[in-house]
Amino acid sequence: MQETIRGIVLRTVKYADSSLIIDLFTLGRGRQAFMASTTRTKRAVRSLSFWQPLTMAEFGADLRPNSGRMPRPIDTRTYYNYVDLPFSPVKSSLALFLAEFLSAALREEKENPPLYHYLESSLQWFDMVEQPMAVANFHLLFLIHLSRFLGIYPNLERPDRYFDLLAGCYCDRQPPHPHFLQRDEAQALPFLFRMDYPTLHLFRFSRSERQRMLHVLNDYYRLHIPNFPELKSLEVLQEMYALSYDNQ
């Protein structure tokens, strides 16, 4: 029986000469893999370029269990067409980073409609936003709020001298491991976690501050999500932001 699937592309892997394995985070089934043809046939997808990272796709698929093969998309279309993201070097670079990050963070994620709607609305907001500071800070806020939906949001009550990244809470003594923040950074966390999309453009950070925050967030996820890998796009993103926001 054919089912309508709505999902956000996380990554693609070339398979044989004319196929792709596509990992999506879907609205109704969580993370799901599909096999798509890259040839131009009536029942195949339009082209290789269709399955770009973070594409919001809708299609039919036969998801009957025990079929013995990976399901294939049918009658594929985008249900949201990005306006600015594909044409902005900074936004498109950040999209590649976020796609790789989400692919690692959502590796075992099951059906989670609130999470799906968060990803969907956030990416659409990012596509349309124009303020340079909002663009520059978007990935930080996106990762901060993402932790809520994955059940790893830190406990920021009772700020103290240290913040234990492994335990996800404040402490008054230096933890017996290297994964913690000293007083200045620890006490700045509540300020950072108060950011939201409407006021994001008002937060101004230096390049080094922004890079440090990204590294802390990346380390936090690596500590709390099993087998979280090193991200290849992280260095590329930092270089792009250094060029684009060098004086901001």
Protein Blocks (a to p, Z undefined) as FASTA:
>chain_A
ZZddddddfbdcdehjkbccdddddfklopadddddfbdcfkbcfblklmgghiacdddd
dfbehkopacddehiacfbdcfklmmmmklmmmmmmmmmmmmmmmmmaccdfklmmmmmm
mmmmmmmpmbfklmmmmmmmmmmmmmmmnopaccfehiafbdcfknopacfbdcfbfbdc
dfklmmmmmmmmmpcfklmmmpccdfklmmmmmmmmmmmmmmmmghiacdfklmmmmmmm
mmmmmmZZ
